[in-house]
């Protein structure tokens, strides 16, 4: 391990269960991630799964995998409990949203972890950092990259679960991170992996509000492959009300809750007291107290 990244690419080495996700190729080692130009200590050491640099887009707007990567591989940085040190009772993976640079993503993970701790959660917390920040990436490119990252997150979850069967896995996602997380659950369910994720918490989720219903794209997957699903939505979320609706011609689950019949293990939580789209996971003003209380 060097400069805060680990190019061991755990996800390329464990594919025994139903030849998980059809991943048969091993990605080249040593590709890694250079975290920021200055490489702060926090960015170098905060524990996270990272796929930074795994995707790029052509000048004409087509998303592609960069050299040395497959659609399933991932890197790690810092000490991942259960892989680099003793297995924890719980592992919480926090997935950031759109327009997060590598260092700001880590700052967000630290902020979220502080809120979890303030509200009594003492399990291990790591981040999932993905390419969401380049000015070249438009909204639709970013949504494609987010969903592609869902396969990588699913591979991590499966690998981690096999290595640590006694650890409870929780996924919390903010904004466009919902696309990463929902796609992850879809992939897990498609491969018969239905006992790996105990809970999914959506914070201001930037995914269609009907997609989480029983008749929607992800509803059956959430019902089958997650213990409980909690969605925290804000009716006056200006970012989702304006930006999401403009881009998608639809309403987001983070601004209206589920449209249609929700899965039996799903619950909506209105959190209009959260000040704005960026504060869901902030200590004090956010809704992490409610999130943790549901666990």
Helices and strands as residue ranges (DSSP letters): G 10-12, G 17-22, H 41-45, E 48-50, E 55-57, E 63-65, E 75-77, E 90-95, H 102-118, E 124-129, H 139-163, E 168-174, H 177-190, E 197-203, H 219-225, E 226-233, H 238-238, I 239-244, H 245-248, H 253-256, E 266-270, H 288-293
